């Protein structure tokens, strides 16, 4: 089981962005806003998650940045995805 959120890796005790995963994550947010299904996003990007796992990934506030994790997604895109999911 993976403990570090998708899009990050640990180097010298610090969370840093994983270039390939962070790019895929950013695309996942865009694909979702374009109407792609969670399964389609997973398949297109090779992110091994079932639909509920993809939804959890898209709802993870750590991607906005914390004291430990650098930001991968801006607030505007994150909020748009959350709103789209509620509609």
C-alpha positions as CSV (number, residue, x, y, z in Angstrom):
1,X,0.0,0.0,0.0
2,X,1.3,3.4,-0.9
3,X,1.5,6.0,1.9
4,X,2.9,9.0,0.0
5,X,0.2,10.6,-2.2
6,X,0.4,10.1,-5.9
7,X,2.5,12.8,-7.5
8,X,5.1,12.9,-4.7
9,X,8.2,11.0,-3.6
10,X,10.4,11.4,-0.5
11,X,14.0,12.6,-0.9
12,X,16.2,13.1,2.2
13,X,13.1,13.1,4.4
14,X,11.2,15.8,2.3
15,X,8.3,15.5,0.0
16,X,9.2,16.5,-3.5
17,X,7.2,16.3,-6.7
18,X,7.6,13.3,-9.0
19,X,7.8,14.9,-12.4
20,X,5.9,12.1,-14.3
21,X,3.3,11.5,-11.7
22,X,2.6,15.2,-11.0
23,X,2.1,15.8,-14.7
24,X,-0.4,12.9,-14.9
25,X,-2.2,14.2,-11.8
26,X,-2.6,17.6,-13.3
27,X,-3.9,16.0,-16.5
28,X,-6.4,14.0,-14.4
29,X,-7.9,17.1,-13.0
30,X,-8.2,18.6,-16.5
31,X,-9.7,15.4,-18.0
32,X,-12.3,15.3,-15.2
33,X,-13.3,18.9,-15.9
34,X,-13.6,18.0,-19.6
35,X,-16.1,15.3,-18.7
36,X,-14.0,12.1,-18.9
37,X,-15.1,9.3,-16.6
38,X,-12.9,8.3,-13.6
39,X,-12.2,5.0,-15.2
40,X,-11.3,6.6,-18.5
41,X,-8.9,9.0,-16.8
42,X,-7.2,6.1,-14.9
43,X,-6.8,4.2,-18.2
44,X,-5.6,7.1,-20.2
45,X,-3.0,8.1,-17.7
46,X,-1.9,4.7,-16.4
47,X,-2.9,5.7,-12.8
48,X,-3.7,2.4,-11.3
49,X,-6.9,3.3,-9.3
50,X,-10.4,2.2,-9.4
51,X,-13.1,4.9,-9.8
52,X,-13.4,5.5,-6.1
53,X,-9.6,5.7,-5.8
54,X,-9.5,8.2,-8.6
55,X,-12.2,10.3,-6.9
56,X,-10.2,10.2,-3.6
57,X,-7.1,11.3,-5.5
58,X,-9.1,14.3,-7.1
59,X,-10.4,15.3,-3.6
60,X,-7.1,15.2,-1.8
61,X,-6.4,18.7,-0.4
62,X,-2.7,17.9,0.0
63,X,-2.4,18.7,-3.7
64,X,-3.0,22.4,-2.8
65,X,0.1,22.3,-0.7
66,X,0.8,21.9,3.0
67,X,3.8,22.5,5.3
68,X,5.1,19.1,4.0
69,X,3.8,18.7,0.5
70,X,4.5,21.3,-2.3
71,X,1.4,22.4,-4.3
72,X,0.6,20.5,-7.5
73,X,-2.8,22.0,-8.3
74,X,-4.0,25.5,-8.0
75,X,-7.1,26.4,-5.9
76,X,-9.1,27.3,-8.9
77,X,-8.8,24.0,-10.7
78,X,-9.2,22.0,-7.4
79,X,-12.4,23.9,-6.6
80,X,-13.8,23.4,-10.1
81,X,-13.3,19.7,-9.8
82,X,-14.9,19.6,-6.3
83,X,-17.9,21.6,-7.7
84,X,-18.2,19.4,-10.8
85,X,-18.3,16.3,-8.6
86,X,-21.1,17.7,-6.5
87,X,-23.3,18.6,-9.5
